[in-house]
Amino acid sequence: MKSIGISTEYIALGQFLKLAECIGTGGEVKHFLQEKSVLINREPDNRRGRKLRVGDVVEVEGFGTFTITTR
């Protein structure tokens, strides 16, 4: 499991995918979420604005599992 550190209260799923290097630019988010399965705390979610907080676990199809930590 890889850790992604944030220094704010939350991070949007779209921003997280860029930070985790699953996508190259923010413009790819919508298409990426239509093509790949994303589980947040074992629940499917494809809302690019979904707020992720410290302790959340994100599983991205083809990229692995990530946990949100403080930076």
DSSP file (Angstrom, degrees, kcal/mol; ACC not computed):
  #  RESIDUE AA STRUCTURE BP1 BP2  ACC     N-H-->O    O-->H-N    N-H-->O    O-->H-N    TCO  KAPPA ALPHA  PHI   PSI    X-CA   Y-CA   Z-CA
    1    1 A M              0   0    0      0, 0.0     2,-0.3     0, 0.0    65,-0.2   0.000 360.0 360.0 360.0 132.0    0.0    0.0    0.0
    2    2 A K  E     -a   66   0A   0     63,-2.5    65,-2.4    18,-0.0     2,-0.4  -0.724 360.0-135.0 -97.2 146.8    1.3    3.4   -1.0
    3    3 A S  E     -a   67   0A   0     -2,-0.3     2,-0.5    63,-0.2    65,-0.2  -0.850  11.7-164.7-104.1 137.2    0.9    6.5    1.1
    4    4 A I  E     -a   68   0A   0     63,-2.7    65,-2.5    -2,-0.4     2,-0.3  -0.978  16.1-148.4-119.1 116.4   -0.2    9.9   -0.3
    5    5 A G  E     -a   69   0A   0     -2,-0.5     2,-0.3    63,-0.2    65,-0.3  -0.670  14.0-173.2 -90.1 137.2    0.4   12.7    2.1
    6    6 A I  E     -a   70   0A   0     63,-2.7    65,-2.0    -2,-0.3     5,-0.1  -0.939  19.9-160.6-124.8 151.3   -1.8   15.8    2.2
    7    7 A S  S    S+     0   0    0     -2,-0.3     2,-0.2    63,-0.2    63,-0.1   0.280  72.9  70.9-111.5   8.3   -1.4   19.0    4.2
    8    8 A T  S    S-     0   0    0      1,-0.0    -2,-0.1     2,-0.0    63,-0.1  -0.623  96.5 -98.5-115.4 176.8   -5.0   20.2    3.9
    9    9 A E  S    S-     0   0    0     -2,-0.2    45,-0.5     1,-0.1     2,-0.3   0.872  99.8  -9.4 -64.3 -37.4   -8.3   18.9    5.5
   10   10 A Y        -     0   0    0     43,-0.1     2,-0.4    41,-0.0    43,-0.2  -0.950  57.4-141.6-152.6 169.2   -9.2   17.0    2.3
   11   11 A I  E     -E   52   0B   0     41,-2.0    41,-3.0    -2,-0.3     2,-0.1  -0.997  28.1-116.5-137.1 138.9   -8.2   16.4   -1.3
   12   12 A A  E  >  -E   51   0B   0     -2,-0.4     4,-2.8    39,-0.2    39,-0.2  -0.422  26.9-117.2 -71.9 149.7  -10.6   15.9   -4.2
   13   13 A L  H  > S+     0   0    0     37,-1.7     4,-2.5    34,-0.3    36,-0.2   0.886 115.2  53.7 -55.5 -41.8  -10.5   12.5   -6.0
   14   14 A G  H  > S+     0   0    0     34,-2.9     4,-1.3     1,-0.2    -1,-0.2   0.911 111.1  44.9 -60.6 -43.3   -9.4   14.2   -9.2
   15   15 A Q  H  > S+     0   0    0     33,-0.4     4,-2.6     1,-0.2    -2,-0.2   0.887 111.1  54.9 -66.9 -39.2   -6.5   15.9   -7.5
   16   16 A F  H  X S+     0   0    0     -4,-2.8     4,-2.8     1,-0.2    -2,-0.2   0.923 104.0  53.7 -59.9 -45.2   -5.6   12.7   -5.7
   17   17 A L  H  <>S+     0   0    0     -4,-2.5     5,-2.8     1,-0.2     6,-1.2   0.864 111.6  45.7 -60.7 -35.7   -5.4   10.8   -9.0
   18   18 A K  H ><5S+     0   0    0     -4,-1.3     3,-1.4     3,-0.2    -1,-0.2   0.926 113.3  48.7 -70.5 -45.4   -3.0   13.4  -10.3
   19   19 A L  H 3<5S+     0   0    0     -4,-2.6    -2,-0.2     1,-0.3    -1,-0.2   0.855 110.7  51.1 -62.5 -35.7   -0.9   13.4   -7.1
   20   20 A A  T 3<5S-     0   0    0     -4,-2.8    -1,-0.3    -5,-0.2    -2,-0.2   0.426 114.7-120.1 -82.3   1.5   -0.8    9.6   -7.1
   21   21 A E  T < 5S+     0   0    0     -3,-1.4    -3,-0.2    -5,-0.2    -2,-0.1   0.804  77.5 126.8  63.0  32.8    0.4    9.7  -10.8
   22   22 A C  S   <S+     0   0    0     -5,-2.8     2,-0.3    -6,-0.2    -4,-0.2   0.738  79.6  23.5 -84.3 -27.2   -2.5    7.7  -12.0
   23   23 A I        -     0   0    0     -6,-1.2    -2,-0.2     1,-0.1    -1,-0.1  -0.914  69.9-140.0-132.8 161.0   -3.2   10.5  -14.6
   24   24 A G  S    S+     0   0    0     -2,-0.3     2,-0.3     1,-0.2    -1,-0.1   0.837  82.0  16.1 -90.5 -36.7   -1.0   13.2  -16.1
   25   25 A T  S >  S-     0   0    0      1,-0.1     3,-1.5     0, 0.0     4,-0.2  -0.917  73.8-113.2-136.5 161.5   -3.4   16.1  -16.1
   26   26 A G  G >  S+     0   0    0     -2,-0.3     3,-1.3     1,-0.3     4,-0.3   0.759 110.9  69.3 -64.1 -25.1   -6.6   17.2  -14.5
   27   27 A G  G 3  S+     0   0    0      1,-0.2     4,-0.4     2,-0.1    -1,-0.3   0.661  92.2  59.4 -67.8 -15.6   -8.3   17.0  -17.9
   28   28 A E  G <> S+     0   0    0     -3,-1.5     4,-2.6     1,-0.2    -1,-0.2   0.558  80.3  90.4 -87.5  -9.6   -8.0   13.3  -18.0
   29   29 A V  H <> S+     0   0    0     -3,-1.3     4,-2.7    -4,-0.2     5,-0.2   0.915  83.6  48.5 -58.6 -51.8  -10.0   12.7  -14.8
   30   30 A K  H  > S+     0   0    0     -4,-0.3     4,-1.2     1,-0.2    -1,-0.2   0.926 116.3  42.7 -58.2 -48.7  -13.5   12.3  -16.3
   31   31 A H  H  > S+     0   0    0     -4,-0.4     4,-1.4     1,-0.2     3,-0.4   0.911 113.2  53.5 -63.9 -42.6  -12.4    9.8  -18.9
   32   32 A F  H  X S+     0   0    0     -4,-2.6     4,-2.7     1,-0.2     3,-0.4   0.920 107.9  49.9 -58.2 -46.1  -10.2    7.9  -16.4
   33   33 A L  H  < S+     0   0    0     -4,-2.7    -1,-0.2     1,-0.2    -2,-0.2   0.738 108.9  53.0 -69.5 -22.3  -13.1    7.5  -14.0
   34   34 A Q  H  < S+     0   0    0     -4,-1.2    -1,-0.2    -3,-0.4    -2,-0.2   0.790 118.1  36.3 -77.4 -28.4  -15.3    6.2  -16.8
   35   35 A E  H  < S+     0   0    0     -4,-1.4     2,-0.3    -3,-0.4    -2,-0.2   0.779 113.4  54.4 -95.7 -30.8  -12.8    3.6  -17.8
   36   36 A K  S  < S-     0   0    0     -4,-2.7     2,-0.4    -5,-0.2    26,-0.0  -0.785  76.7-120.7-112.9 149.8  -11.3    2.5  -14.4
   37   37 A S        -     0   0    0     -2,-0.3    24,-2.7     7,-0.0     2,-0.4  -0.729  27.7-171.2 -86.0 132.4  -12.8    1.1  -11.2
   38   38 A V  E     -B   60   0A   0     -2,-0.4     7,-2.3    22,-0.2     2,-0.5  -0.992   3.3-167.5-127.3 126.0  -12.1    3.2   -8.1
   39   39 A L  E     -BC  59  44A   0     20,-2.6    20,-3.0    -2,-0.4     2,-0.6  -0.945   3.1-165.1-112.0 131.4  -13.0    2.0   -4.6
   40   40 A I  E >  S-BC  58  43A   0      3,-3.3     3,-1.5    -2,-0.5    18,-0.2  -0.966  83.2 -16.6-116.6 116.5  -12.9    4.4   -1.7
   41   41 A N  T 3  S-     0   0    0     16,-3.4    -1,-0.2    -2,-0.6    17,-0.1   0.911 130.4 -54.6  50.8  45.3  -13.0    2.5    1.7
   42   42 A R  T 3  S+     0   0    0     15,-0.3    -1,-0.3     1,-0.2    16,-0.1   0.523 118.2 111.7  69.3  10.7  -14.2   -0.6   -0.3
   43   43 A E  E <  S-C   40   0A   0     -3,-1.5    -3,-3.3     2,-0.0    -1,-0.2  -0.948  72.6-116.1-113.1 132.2  -17.1    1.4   -1.9
   44   44 A P  E     +C   39   0A   0      0, 0.0     2,-0.3     0, 0.0    -5,-0.2  -0.401  41.9 167.8 -65.4 140.7  -17.2    2.2   -5.6
   45   45 A D        +     0   0    0     -7,-2.3    -7,-0.2    -2,-0.1    -2,-0.0  -0.965  24.7 173.6-154.5 137.3  -17.1    5.9   -6.4
   46   46 A N        +     0   0    0     -2,-0.3     2,-0.7    -9,-0.1   -13,-0.1   0.093  41.2 123.8-131.6  22.2  -16.5    7.8   -9.6
   47   47 A R    >   -     0   0    0      1,-0.2     3,-2.0     2,-0.0   -34,-0.3  -0.773  48.9-155.6 -87.6 114.2  -17.2   11.4   -8.5
   48   48 A R  T 3  S+     0   0    0     -2,-0.7   -34,-2.9     1,-0.3   -33,-0.4   0.733  93.6  53.4 -64.3 -21.1  -14.1   13.5   -9.3
   49   49 A G  T 3  S+     0   0    0    -36,-0.2    -1,-0.3   -37,-0.2    -2,-0.0   0.394  76.0 134.5 -92.2   2.7  -15.0   16.0   -6.6
   50   50 A R    <   -     0   0    0     -3,-2.0   -37,-1.7   -38,-0.1     2,-0.5  -0.297  58.5-124.4 -54.8 128.9  -15.3   13.3   -3.9
   51   51 A K  E     -E   12   0B   0    -39,-0.2     2,-0.4   -38,-0.1   -39,-0.2  -0.673  23.7-161.6 -83.7 123.9  -13.5   14.6   -0.8
   52   52 A L  E     -E   11   0B   0    -41,-3.0   -41,-2.0    -2,-0.5     2,-0.3  -0.886  10.0-169.3-104.9 135.0  -10.8   12.2    0.5
   53   53 A R    >   -     0   0    0     -2,-0.4     3,-2.4   -43,-0.2    15,-0.3  -0.763  38.0 -68.8-120.5 166.1   -9.6   12.7    4.1
   54   54 A V  T 3  S+     0   0    0    -45,-0.5    15,-0.2    -2,-0.3    -1,-0.1  -0.278 121.5  29.0 -53.8 131.9   -6.7   11.3    6.2
   55   55 A G  T 3  S+     0   0    0     13,-2.9    -1,-0.3     1,-0.4    14,-0.1   0.143  86.8 130.5 100.5 -17.8   -7.3    7.6    6.8
   56   56 A D    <   -     0   0    0     -3,-2.4    12,-2.4    11,-0.1     2,-0.5  -0.403  48.5-144.4 -68.6 146.0   -9.2    6.9    3.6
   57   57 A V  E     - D   0  67A   0     10,-0.2   -16,-3.4    -3,-0.1     2,-0.5  -0.960  13.8-166.0-114.2 127.2   -8.1    4.0    1.5
   58   58 A V  E     -BD  40  66A   0      8,-2.9     8,-3.2    -2,-0.5     2,-0.5  -0.958   5.6-165.2-119.4 124.8   -8.3    4.3   -2.3
   59   59 A E  E     -BD  39  65A   0    -20,-3.0   -20,-2.6    -2,-0.5     2,-0.5  -0.945   7.9-168.6-109.4 122.9   -8.0    1.3   -4.6
   60   60 A V  E >>  -BD  38  64A   0      4,-3.0     3,-2.5    -2,-0.5     4,-1.9  -0.952  28.1-114.6-116.7 120.6   -7.4    2.2   -8.3
   61   61 A E  T 34 S+     0   0    0    -24,-2.7     4,-0.0    -2,-0.5    -2,-0.0  -0.273 100.5   6.7 -53.7 124.5   -7.7   -0.4  -10.9
   62   62 A G  T 34 S+     0   0    0      1,-0.1    -1,-0.3   -26,-0.0   -26,-0.0   0.344 126.9  63.6  85.3  -6.8   -4.4   -1.0  -12.5
   63   63 A F  T <4 S-     0   0    0     -3,-2.5     2,-0.2     1,-0.3    -2,-0.2   0.576  94.8-126.9-124.2 -18.5   -2.5    1.2  -10.1
   64   64 A G  E  <  - D   0  60A   0     -4,-1.9    -4,-3.0   -63,-0.0     2,-0.4  -0.638  37.8 -39.9 109.1-164.2   -2.9   -0.3   -6.7
   65   65 A T  E     - D   0  59A   0     -6,-0.2   -63,-2.5    -2,-0.2     2,-0.3  -0.887  49.1-173.7-113.4 136.4   -4.0    0.7   -3.2
   66   66 A F  E     -aD   2  58A   0     -8,-3.2    -8,-2.9    -2,-0.4     2,-0.4  -0.924  11.5-152.8-127.0 149.7   -3.3    4.0   -1.6
   67   67 A T  E     -aD   3  57A   0    -65,-2.4   -63,-2.7    -2,-0.3     2,-0.5  -0.971  20.9-126.3-121.3 143.2   -3.9    5.4    1.9
   68   68 A I  E     +a    4   0A   0    -12,-2.4   -13,-2.9    -2,-0.4     2,-0.2  -0.765  38.3 168.8 -89.8 125.4   -4.3    9.1    2.6
   69   69 A T  E     -a    5   0A   0    -65,-2.5   -63,-2.7    -2,-0.5     2,-0.2  -0.786  38.8 -92.2-127.5 171.0   -1.9   10.4    5.3
   70   70 A T  E      a    6   0A   0    -65,-0.3   -63,-0.2    -2,-0.2   -65,-0.1  -0.610 360.0 360.0 -83.1 148.8   -0.8   13.8    6.7
   71   71 A R              0   0    0    -65,-2.0   -64,-0.2    -2,-0.2    -1,-0.1   0.427 360.0 360.0 -90.3 360.0    2.2   15.3    5.1
